Amino acid sequence: MTGEFNILLAGVGGQGVILMSELLGRAAIADGLRVRGSEVLGMAVRGGSVTSIIRIGDDVHGPLIPRGKCHVLVALEPSEALRDIGYLSKSGLAIVNTTPVVPFTVSLGQRDYPDLARIVETLDSVVSKVITLDAARMAREAGSLLAANIVMLGALFGVELLPIKMATMKQTIEARFPPKVATVNVRAFDLGYQACRQSLQ
Amino acid sequence: MRELTIGSDAPGQRLFALGNEAIARGAIEAGVQVAAAYPGTPSSEILGTLAGVARDFGMYVEWSTNEKVAFEVALGASMCGVRAMASMKHVGVNVAHDPLMTASHIGAVGGLLLVVADDPWAWSSQNEQDSRYIALQAYIPVLEPSSVQEAKDMTADAFRLSEEFGQLFMLRSVTRIGHGRGDIVLGEISRERRQGSFRKDLDRFAYVPRGARMNKPLMLERFERIRKAADTLAYNRLQMVDGAKLGIIACGLSYSYTLEALNWLGLEDRVSILKVGTPHPLPEKLIIRLLNSVEEILVVEELDPFVELHVKAMVGGRNMTVKVHGKDVVPRIGELSTGKVGQAVAGLTGCSLPVDFTGLDRLEQDVAEMLPLRPPALCPGCSHRASFRAITAAAQRVAREYGEGVEPIYPGDIGCYTLALNPPQYAVDTCICMGGGFGLANGMAHVVEAPIIAHLGDSTFFHSGIPPLINAVYNKANVTMIVLDNSATAMTGFQPHPGTGQTAMGEEATVVKAEDIARACGVQFVEVVDPFDLKTATKTIEMAIRFQGPAVVVCRGPCATIELREKRQAGEKILPFYIDRDKCSPKCDACIRLLGCPAIIRQGDGTVIDASLCTGCSLCAQICPHKAILQEQTR
């Protein structure tokens, strides 16, 4: 694939951001695509912000998305959608899970948590389209609260812009988990995919 | 088909790998027989990966007690003729510096590689330092990869080079290589396994003054041969463009950013590029060819102007007129990026970038103001939170007796517990280096009148806490030294250490206990407490602070993350706590104010415990003045 396709995954430690990038990377390779990325690890299990980058295409060399060149942002937590706003492209999309994870600094009274409408409005002023969905609800529907990240992965494919084939992505999910978990995850993936399609229609 | 893994014997196949896994793969392909490391972000996954496959490849892998020992383990194995590697983060090299300086005089018998992970922007470090200067000082040749693939290739090749030239090599990784990801093409795995044998050679291995004088010329000769070979190594590549006025010398990962920046600016056909994979020694002939062909040079490298200074010296020494740019237009602080390189090139060529960076800066600034801070925090159920509650309560009580306004001093250290420098703990006053808290406490004890309570983790204690402990005994420093023992090197990924009774390769080992060491060192007050028995822990620590002379308290409580994982695997129920609204006093806030537990959150006017995060540690229930926090009886 010529050119580049840049995906930014954002969330909070423990939400499964790194797993999403692993799955995307494996699927990209299975489809014969060139893939690069990076993340800052180390703080991930201690509730800090986590971002992971996946870049696909022959023109990709570096591990970081150049500012202003992110095609799709997937945020597993609403306020985390804003943290790397400078990377988003005007023609890009943002997919946001609406369930907040309120940091303890808010309880300590250091800052307020911004309301969802304001987050969406801010993103909307930068990208071409913001898609919001309740990944926690869909994960529960699929059979496990832990599958919210896979719901978001499904939603990422719902934008139908990815160079990775959807069938390859599902095969990668199926190969990565034991059968029971894989079934839940594929269901979660489909729910996220459909929700995103509906939101775009 | 079997799933492809980092140990697969599948030359030519592509695998999606973390950079540190790719480095480990390179070591596997080279037939490395001994690998040692001390954990440190962003280097830990190298040894972690090797530990997982060591048995399959007849490799010996260990977590050493510190980086100096790790390097000595590798050096000792190399002396016996086998291929060996030590990996560490940049500041770990400071710890290993002593043997490193002499190791370069010895050279390599079996191929010897030091993998160093630099951390531009200090994402998880106490400083950003450029390890290439240490290599320069020690005459160690450096390989610096531009991608995850090259990190693997260079690692595999480094052992061949090390044996060909008889010299120790360094691989300089950076955060975005080690924690970068990419598709790598697997190579052949060497199955050669050598029987180690030590051939006595005092002239080469035993450094009395004569050894230094005899071996320095040999080291310089080796280095000279490597310098001459640098121009022919494939890692250095000159891509000349006819008529180019600007030449770019791009070192390591900067090469990737440079390619993207030139593409972004549409300048691929107008700029000559020298990709540098060996910043030390540099490919001088290639550099001179480039210098002779252009009017201006831009050196792009992360952190210090290492290549830049050498290039400037070359230009100056030859009275050339070509103008050399580097850190005048490329940041010296932090990581580089396509944007930063693009801005530098745009500035020199008069092109403009298609992105309004000033606008993006403004947007990011506006948004940052509305975002809640989300720093990493001690986990719910973390035993350090309990320890710090006991430490600060005891210390404040004693400090009051020293006089009005006297505050306890907390020399801190490096690990998860460094997070206690944040509110509400405020229990870390200094953080310098591994074991540094105990060392600083020794100095403070002789000059201030205040309780001094130094603390460090169990792994850090074994790493470098013992000499300053002995120092306190010997030199009569009146300090309290606390070992926050959660039986893990938790911050870097739960690696085992001498206190855990397990080796890197999963074998059982003798458990070394901090309290036994303290007693053996002559400390007269040594106690072990369970930090979740808050009352007893506080009382014991208070006694330790009042004790005249060095006192040691070991706060032993398991790492909550490990304990939770084990409980879940065993199917054990976790009974969370909840807040009884009728008993809770809305203005009290003691649980939030004193503990800062991520599981305790404000909801409307009240305070609630998030049952999905609560580990049932009971700390909040113990400190609640209204006895309003209770444990659920069923789940």
Interface residues (C-beta under 8 A of the other chain):
Chain A: V12 G13 S21 E22 G25 R26 A28 I29 R34 V35 R36 G37 S38 E39 V40 L41 G42 M43 V45 R46 G47 G48 S49 I54 D59 V60 H61 G62 P63 L64 P66 R67 G68 K69 S79 E80 L82 R83 I85 G86 V102 P103 F104 T105 V106 S107 L108 Q110 R111 D112 Y113 P114 R118 T122 V126 A175
Chain B: E3 R14 L15 F16 T41 P42 W123 S124 S147 V148 T175 R176 I177 H179 G180 R181 G182 D183 L253 Y255 S256 Y257 L259 E260 N263 W264 E335 S337 T338 G339 G342 V355 F357 L360 D361 L363 E364 V367 M370 L371 P372 L373 R374 P375 P376 A377 L378 C379 C416 L419 P423 P424 M491 T492 T561 I592 R593 G596 C597 P598 I600 I601 R602 T607
